[in-house]
């Protein structure tokens, strides 16, 4: 089981670095072809291309990205080793957990609603910047949800409220209710990354990322996830949001 867990964490840890490598962080942004632009018509094909690019990213990983992946693996492992004692000794008040759970659902819903509003406003006012921002955020969320759902099926981790927060992996019957990784965090961070990338004001960017961090923190306070679950989910969401924005953003003319 230890070998399985290490292999799973290694694969997950590679996602941010792999996506970062694919996003071309070491190169200037290349012009986006019209066929790859963020439009409703291109959306299904773009999502399929995104998934192919994400899963084949290790082939194109640079040495720098590989090192980053290993560092993230080490960080996730260090956090994960403290998951059980942390959850046993913190946030044990059920009333607080209930409020945190409500807050996390509300904030996550906000990150879904804002892109819809962006697209709607852009469509009505013929504003291509708003339209593509809304579409890219939606695309990033779909990609993140797909990745995290596969991680849940593969990890089958118990939730903190089960078996005194032992957080065991590969437990039968866990399925889509697996704790690893946090889908709320992945969705919030993927949407937030696209929304923040479209902004020029650093304080607005900070505010958007702050709300995404609020989603991640509230999932732990609400005892829905372990700290390592939200760490990995947040990293996956951020990386995929960055990937989508860099690959499908067209500068407004």
N, C-alpha and C positions, 0 to 999 in steps of 0.2 A: 504493500500500500504506500509505503514511503517513496518507493521509486515512481509509482504512478503519480503521486502528488507533486514530486519534484519535476517530472516531465510536464505535467499540466501547468505548473507555475512558470516553467521555462518558456513554454509555448505562449502563454498569456503575456509574459514579460516582454517577449519579442514584438508584440503587436504595436506598442507605441513607437519603438525604434524602427520597426519595419515600415510602418506607415510614414514615419518621419523621413526615412530614406527615400520612399517613393514620392514624397511631396517635394523633393528637390531642395532641401534646406541649404545645401552648399552651392546652389546655382541660382542665378537670377530667374525670376518668374518668366516662363515662356508664354508667348501669346496663346490664348485659348481659342481653339478652332470653333467655328460656329456650331458644328455638329456636336461638340461637347459642352456647349453653353447650357446654363441652368434654365431650362424651359419645361413646361408641362409635357410637351411632346417628346422631349429627350429624356424625361425622368426615368421611365422604366429601363431604357438601355443604359443610361448613366449608372443606375444602381447596380446593374449586372456587371458593368465594367469596373465599378468601384470594388465590388466583392472579389472579382478576379484579381485586381491589382493588390488588394489587401492580403489575400491568401498566398499570392505568389511573390510578395515583397521580399521574403528572405533571400531569394535568388539575386536580388538587386541590392542587398544591404551593404552599405559601406562599412569600413572598419570602425569609424566613429559611431555609427548607429549601432553596431554590434556591441561596442563597449557600453553604450548607453543602455542597451537592452540588458546586459549583464548587471549593471549597476541597479537598474530598476528591479531586476529579479532579486538581488540581494536585499534591497529595501523592502520589497513585498514579503520576502521570507522573514525578515526581521520583525516586521509588523505582525505578520501572521503567527509568529511564535508566541506573541503576547495576546492574541485574540481572546483565548479562554479566560485567563486571569483578569484581563481588562473588563470583559463583559460581566464577570462574576462580581466585581468590586465597584462598578460604576453604572449609573443610569438604571438602578434597580427599581425606582419608583414607577409603578404601573400607570399612575395618572399622568406623570410627566411624559412617559413613553407614548401614551395615547395622544397627547397634544402634539408631540413631535411627529408622530405618524401622520396626523392631519396636516401639519405644516408641510411635510415633505410631499404629500400628494398635491397640495395646493400649489407649491412652488414648481413641481414638475409639470403640473397642468399649465402653469403660466408659460413655461418654455415650449409647450406645444401650441398654446393659443397665440403667442406673439408672432411666430412665423406665419400662421394663418392670417393674422391681421396685416402683417407686412404685405403678403401677397394680395390680399383683398384691396388694400389701399393703393398698392402699385397698379393693380389691374384697373381700378376705377379711374385713377388719375394718370394713367399711361406713364407711370414712373418705372422704368426698367430696373433701376437700382433696387427699389423696394421689392419688385416682383422676384428678381433672381435671389435676393437675400432670403425671402420666404421659402422659395423652392429649395435652395441649398440647405437651409436649416432642416427642412423636412426630409431631404435626401440623407443628410447626415444622421438624423434620428433613426430612420429606417435601417441604415447600414449598421448603426450601433446596436439596435435592438436585435438584429439578425445575428451578429457576432456574440452578443451576450447570451442569447437564448441557447446557442450551441454550447457555450461555456457552461451554462447551467445543466444542460443534459449530460455533458461530459463529467462535470465535477460532482454533482449530486450531494451537495453539502447541506448538512442540517442547519436550521436557523438558530440564532442565539437562544430562543425560547425553548429549545428542545434539549433534553438530556443535560440539564445544568450547563448549557453553553459550551459543550465539548467541541462543537463545530466539526464533527466527523465528516470526512469526504466519502464518496462512493457508497452511499447508503441507499438500499433499495426503497422504492416508493417515493423518493424525493422528487425526481423528475423536474418539471418546470418550476416547482416551488423551491428549487435549490437556492441557497444563500449566496453562492459564488457564481458570478459577480453581481454587483448592484446594478440592476437595469435602470432604476430611477436616476442614479448618478451618471450612467453612460448617456442616457437620453438628455439629461440636463446639460451636461458638459459638451456634448456634440452640438446641441442647439446654441448654447452660450458662445462657443468658439466661433461659429459662423456669424452670429449676431455681433459679437465684439470685433471680429475682423472687418466687418463692414463699417465700423465707427472710427472716426478720427480723434475724438475727444478721449483722452486717457482716463478721465474720471468716469466717463460712461462705460468704458471698457472694464474698469475696475469694479464698478457697480454690478455689471452683468456677471462677471466671474465671481463676485461676492455672493450673488444669489445662487449660483450653481454650487458654490461651496456650502451654502446653507442647506441645499438638498442633500448633499453627501453627509454633512454632520448630523442632520435630523434623522437620517436612516439609521445611524448608530445610536443616537439618543433614544430613538423609538424602538430600539432592540429588534429592528428588522434585519440588520446586517452586522457583521463583524467589521472592524476597522479595515482589515485587508480587503474585504469585499468591495468597500466603497473606494479604496485606493485604486484598485485595479479597474473598477468600473469607470471611475473618473478619468483615469489615464487613457483608457480605450476611447471614451467619448471625446476627450480633447484631441487625441491623435486623429480620429476619424473626421472630426469637424475641420481640423486643419487640412487634412487630405482633400476633402470635398471642396473647400473654399479655394484652395490652390489649383485644383484641376478643372473647376467649372466656372470660376468667376470671370466675367467679362467687364472690362472697364467701361463705364458709361461715357459715351461720346457726346 
